[in-house]
């Protein structure tokens, strides 16, 4: 179920520029489902999603994008990074143990369970792009 269906007003939205999903390598209904998810992101969380999306594509322009477990998922080879937008902001899931470039150790207050990072917009604002880029690379690089 998409977050907006379960929690009205808690989802994400596709950019007016139309470029955020340009790297998507999926077909048919999945592309529309992903676009619908992105289009439903609330305005207060949209800049955070756009930033994370931009950083993933900067690190891996070849990343395939799909909806998996009901949230946007980036795939590079056998590696996955799931980016769910929720009431608090973004949650990042899916990398293997030790594949976070030390992010969790530097930001223990942002970890929630094994392999989950919860980013509120105000938390993300204090983290430089370079640090998030290192997290994305560590999660998706071979």
N, C-alpha and C positions, 0 to 999 in steps of 0.2 A: 504494500500500500504506500502511496506517495505521502510524504509528510503533510502536505497541504490538505489532503483528504481527511487525515486523522486529526490534524490541528489546523483549522482554518487560519489563513494568513501567515503561515509559518514556512512557506515554500519560496522558491527562487525564480528568477526570470531571465529569458534570453536577451542578449544585448540588442539594442536597436541597430547597431552596426552590422549585426548578422555574422560576425567573425568568430565568436567564442566557440562555436561548435564546428568550425571549419576542419578540424583535424579528426572529426568523428569518422570512424570506419565501420559503419553498421548500416543496415538497410531497413526499409519499410517502416513498420509500426514502432520498432525500437527507437529509430531516430526521432519520430514524433513524440514518443513517451519521454525521451530525454529532453527534448525541446520544451515540452509541457512542464517538466520538473523545473527546468531552469527559468522558464517564464513565470513560475509561481513563487520564486524566492522573494521574500519581503524586501522592501527598499532599504531597510536598515542593515540587512545582511548581504545584499547584492554586491556591494563593493568588496567585501571579504571573499565571496565566491569568485568574482572576476579576478581578483588578485591571485588567488590560489590557482585558478585555471591558467592565467597568464604565465605563472611561474612553472607549472607543469609543462606547458608547451614550450617555454624557453629552454627548459632542461631536456625535454624530449619532444621535438616537433612531430616525430613519427608516432607518438602515443595514440593508440586506438581508444576511443571514448565510447562507453556504453552505459546502460542502466543495469546494475547488478545489485541484488539485495535491495532493490527499490531506490538506490542512490547512484549518482554519477561515479563511474569507475574508469580509471585510466590504466591501460595495459601496455606494457613494454616487454615483449618476450613472455616469460613465465611470471613476471612480477606484476602486482596489482597495487593500486592506491585508490581507496574508496574515499569520497568526499561527500559526507552527508550534511545537509543544512537543517538545523533544528532550532528550537526556541532560543537556545543560548547563543547560537552562532554556528560554527562548523565543527564537525568531528572528522578526524582523519583516521582511517583504519587500513589494515591489510598488509603491512610490511612484515618481513621475517624478523625474528629476534636479533637485536644488534644492528639492524639496518635503518637506524634513525639518525645517524651522524652525531650521536650523543645528545640529541635534542631533549629527550625525556630526562636525562640526568641534569641538564642545565635548567629545565623547567618542570620540576616534579609536580608543581601545583596544577599543571595543565594536563597531566596524565590521568586517565580514568580507566582503570583496568589494564589488562595486558594488551599492548599494541593499539591503544586508543589515545589520541590527543584531542582535547576539547579546546577550541579557540573561540573565545568571545571576541567581538570586534575590538574592544578596548585592549585585550591581551595581544591580539595580532598587531595592533597599531604600535606596540612597544617592541616588536620583533622585526629586525631588518629583513628586507627581501633576501639578502644573501644567506641568512640563516635558514629561512624557509626553503630556499633553493637547494641548500645542502641537504635538508631533510628529504625533499622530493628526489634528488639524485640518489641518495643512499637507499631510498625505498625502491626505486625503479631501475637503477643501473645493474648491469650484470657483474 
